[in-house]
Amino acid sequence: MKKIILGITIITATIINIPACAAQENLENNVNTEVISDEFVQVDFENLPAEIQETLVKEFAGYDFKAIYQHVDTKLLKVIVVKDEEEKTFVLNEEGNFVELVEE
């Protein structure tokens, strides 16, 4: 009887943990694919829609824009800014938030 209960517990724990592990692996794959894609083309600030220009000015107040890139397919932005001679790169994620891209 103890072996049956132990077996059921192990099977249940395995079934519960498999979807959590699979979701975590998928999330990592999506993030890496988005960040390392080389399909970004440089765009001029003036050529961006007014709404995006306003968002960039608010989001990066105090920074100087060095370059702005837009993804060919997804239209997500990669923004390179400079402040106090320190250059930082930010990428727009799918939720619409800018996330700092730390290059190794």
Secondary structure, 3 states (H helix, E strand, C coil): CHHHHHHHHHHHHHHHHHHHHHHHHHHHHHHHHHHHCCCEEEECHHHCCHHHHHHHHHHCCCCEEEEEEEECCCCCEEEEEEECCEEEEEEECCCCCEEEECCC
